[in-house]
Amino acid sequence: MSGPLPAHVAVNRAAWDEYAAGYVAPGERSWRVQPGAETWGVFGFAEAEVCMFPDDLAGKDAIELGCGTAYVSSWMARRGARVVGIDNSPKQLETARRLQAEHGLNFPLLLGNAETVPYPDASFDFAISEYGAVLWADPTSWVPEAARLLRPGGRIHVLTNSYLSFLTGPDEPDAPFGDRLVRPWFGPRQMIWKGETSVEFHLPPGDWIHLFRENGFEIEALLEPAAPADATTRYVYATGAWASQWPVETIWKVRKHG
Ligand SMILES: C[S@@+](CC[C@H](N)C(=O)[O-])C[C@H]1O[C@@H](n2cnc3c(N)ncnc32)[C@H](O)[C@@H]1O
């Protein structure tokens, strides 16, 4: 859909064009990962453990909502899916396109807002987001849009910050999660970290369930994986000690009624 971008999408575009330089090297590393060796999230949970991809991805139409450097899209393409990636940041897509050329993997990469995707109804069997639209787009817009894009029986798998970790994180960006709640459960669903302009969306689990169900999805799984206490990560806000006690991340897997 054309027209002016919603305010949060416009500020997130500018912000992600700035963050993009920091995502080049991780994107390059992740593009080199081969099928079976994919890992997910802050602590690199193995695909075999969390099964972010459905078993039957080969030959299916898949879209990544907020693909960034598009390494998840590249993983799906290598698994035999027909892939489309959409992202709101021209700079992130610049990296994605360069890596596509370097790896000889071609699939459509669209500049756009995952809340309004320029594809017809029922174009896809699978939609995925790892810290993409699931965190940075308005769930009350992108979930109905994903419902429109998916065929009956199609699935969404998403990975994002756990609501518990969000409630324990001080307002400063990248401040480590604490061991007590620093913001209310019933707080605003949008978050702008201190000194930042970008807008994130954090929903409690009950709101996700309500939203998915009212858009015609059944919940297939909610995963809250633990990390070993000695696990390490490049993300300074999380530690293995914390992640061995509480879930840093939440994975939702939902299926559109067939
Ligand atoms: C953290 S990256 C996700 C990609 C990758 N999985 C990763 O972890 O690096 C977040 C991406 O979401 C994109 N994004 C933010 N809002 C979006 C929106 N409304 N529609 C599409 N993409 C969006 C950003 O431009 C950014 O590239």
The ligand as an SDF file (V2000), in Angstrom:
LIG
                    3D

 27 29  0  0  0  0  0  0  0  0999 V2000
   17.1510   -7.4500   14.3260 C   0  0  0  0  0  0  0  0  0  0  0  0
   16.7320   -7.2690   12.6360 S   0  0  0  0  0  0  0  0  0  0  0  0
   15.9950   -8.8400   12.2590 C   0  0  0  0  0  0  0  0  0  0  0  0
   16.7630   -9.5760   11.2250 C   0  0  0  0  0  0  0  0  0  0  0  0
   17.6130  -10.6900   11.7230 C   0  0  0  0  0  0  0  0  0  0  0  0
   16.8390  -11.8480   12.0730 N   0  0  0  0  0  0  0  0  0  0  0  0
   18.5170  -10.3090   12.8610 C   0  0  0  0  0  0  0  0  0  0  0  0
   18.2780  -10.7610   13.9940 O   0  0  0  0  0  0  0  0  0  0  0  0
   19.4850   -9.5770   12.6090 O   0  0  0  0  0  0  0  0  0  0  0  0
   15.2820   -6.2620   12.6780 C   0  0  0  0  0  0  0  0  0  0  0  0
   14.8300   -5.8710   11.2790 C   0  0  0  0  0  0  0  0  0  0  0  0
   13.4420   -5.5510   11.3100 O   0  0  0  0  0  0  0  0  0  0  0  0
   13.2410   -4.5690   10.3320 C   0  0  0  0  0  0  0  0  0  0  0  0
   11.9510   -3.9090   10.5360 N   0  0  0  0  0  0  0  0  0  0  0  0
   11.5910   -3.0440   11.5050 C   0  0  0  0  0  0  0  0  0  0  0  0
   10.3240   -2.6580   11.3580 N   0  0  0  0  0  0  0  0  0  0  0  0
    9.8500   -3.2770   10.2520 C   0  0  0  0  0  0  0  0  0  0  0  0
    8.6160   -3.2680    9.5590 C   0  0  0  0  0  0  0  0  0  0  0  0
    7.5640   -2.5440    9.9950 N   0  0  0  0  0  0  0  0  0  0  0  0
    8.4990   -3.9950    8.4340 N   0  0  0  0  0  0  0  0  0  0  0  0
    9.5490   -4.7270    7.9670 C   0  0  0  0  0  0  0  0  0  0  0  0
   10.7460   -4.7790    8.5790 N   0  0  0  0  0  0  0  0  0  0  0  0
   10.8950   -4.0740    9.7120 C   0  0  0  0  0  0  0  0  0  0  0  0
   14.4250   -3.6490   10.4960 C   0  0  0  0  0  0  0  0  0  0  0  0
   14.6120   -2.8020    9.3770 O   0  0  0  0  0  0  0  0  0  0  0  0
   15.5390   -4.6450   10.7430 C   0  0  0  0  0  0  0  0  0  0  0  0
   16.2420   -4.9530    9.5750 O   0  0  0  0  0  0  0  0  0  0  0  0
  1  2  1  0
  2  3  1  0
  2 10  1  0
  3  4  1  0
  4  5  1  0
  5  6  1  0
  5  7  1  0
  7  8  2  0
  7  9  1  0
 10 11  1  0
 11 12  1  0
 11 26  1  0
 12 13  1  0
 13 14  1  0
 13 24  1  0
 14 15  1  0
 14 23  1  0
 15 16  2  0
 16 17  1  0
 17 18  1  0
 17 23  2  0
 18 19  1  0
 18 20  2  0
 20 21  1  0
 21 22  2  0
 22 23  1  0
 24 25  1  0
 24 26  1  0
 26 27  1  0
M  CHG  2   2   1   9  -1
M  END
$$$$
